[in-house]
Amino acid sequence: MPTTRMTAYDRRMVRLMNNPQGRVLYATAARRRLAVAVHITLTAAFGALMARLYLAESEQMWAVVVMAVLLLPWMIATGVINAATRGLLELRERALGERQSAERSRVLARAHRVMTLLLVTVAAGLLMVGAASGDAPRVYVAPVLIAALVAHWLMPLWVAGLMAQDEPADDEGLAVQPS
């Protein structure tokens, strides 16, 4: 495998993704799960507002304003997850070590399996609703497809955030104090 030198952009991104300043936000598994849950909730809120805009018969300017307000917390939650994973999905392959590269492959494989189950569930749900009503629910197809696309796009990030491990404890804090 040819080794490619890291560019200045790669080095800046590695420094950014390994910046310890925000570590308190993702230091524990519970905090990482909370960040992922907040991100999923904000993404679902965006999706619901977009569906409302699509399905509403009147103009819904308030929904656009609410989406604009939710954008900043969504971006912060994305940054927390990316920092918790040390840029696992954001860094180029040449900026990752062997362990990180293998971890990225595991995350992508698991995200693919979860997404497949989600798509099967959504397709089955649409088919059941169509069978129960006697007609395909055409009005919901576009919002459901967009939601599936967004879930497909973000699933690796969510899976990586949930799979991220705690930082190793400092050796100095574990040293036995002489009595």
CORTALIN-V131591 format. One line per field, one symbol per residue. phi: phi as a letter, one per 40 degrees, with the letter a starting at -180 (. if undefined). psi: psi as a letter, one per 20 degrees, with the letter a starting at -180 (. if undefined). burial: I if it has 24 or more other ideal C-beta (glycine too) atoms within 12 Angstrom, else O. A space follows every 10 residues. Layout:
phi->???
psi->???
burial->???
This chain:
phi->.ccbcccccd cccccccbcc ccdccbcbcc cccccccccc cccccdcccc cccccccbcb cccccccccc cccccccccc cccccfgdbc ccdccccccc cccccccccc cccccccccc cccccccccc cccgaccccc cccccccccc ccccddcccc cccccccccc ccccccccb
psi->ppppqqrhgg gghgggijpi hjhhikhrhg hghggggggg ghghgggghg gghgiqhrpm hhhggghhhi gghghghghg ghhhjkkgih qqhiiqrggh ghhgggghgg hggghghggg gggggghggg hhijqpmhhi gghghggggg hhgighgggg hhiqqqqqqp hhhiqppq.
burial->OOOOOOOOOO OOIIOOIIOO OOOOIIOOOO IIOOIIOIII OIIOIIIIII IOIOOOOOOO OOIOOOIOOI OOOIOOIIII IIIIIIIIII IOOOIIOOOI OOIIOOIOOO IOOIIOOIOO OIOOOIOOOO OOOOOOOOOO OOIIOIIIOI IOOIIIIIII IIIIOOOOOO OOOOOOOOO
